[in-house]
């Protein structure tokens, strides 16, 4: 698809090479539609296209699982990569934090558990300026992990997926900064914990699961999604264990895709202006 560079040591392309006559902004516009695999292949052609792929969102993939026997090694590798990112400014990270079986190997020592959690939170906080996509899956509420999300601005964060129990994510991220965040998944959460958060103001694709069991005293009747997520155009909403009917306030949203499921009480979508 692209000509292979004949000089691997040169970051500046030869002007006579056809691909390099195309303005960089046009190349980036095309690359915006590339998958991560496509971007990875293009990045191997030359330094020039590697930089272009990085600007288009090419990510370094990392997985942190505190119960994995190579966890410490992975943290060290991630920190080394982050150091490179600080020096060059050319780094996008796709980070998965898997805590579904937290500290399964190291659970015998409370001190070891605390140290592992502290290391994990520190790694997340250090990575936030470089993270483009972030997925956090946890089987327990670990506030320190969510506090790490708000420890530093996330200027590159485009997609955020969080799953857990009794998440007070909105309290933690009330001061978070994520100007290019467009894709958000929160599964599950109690309706009473949802709050207007500046970090989510520009979200356009939202997957939101409400589970009333997350807060037994929670009896929601109306949820103003237009206030919480004013830029959403694609909405997938699912509700579990609702004690009564729930109305979703969507007035003002320019929805192009809408999917609403409720497995107990009825759930309605109100598009009427207030």
Order of alpha helices (4+ residues) and beta strands (2+ residues): alpha-alpha-alpha-beta-alpha-beta-alpha-beta-alpha-beta-alpha-beta-beta-beta-alpha-beta-beta-beta-beta
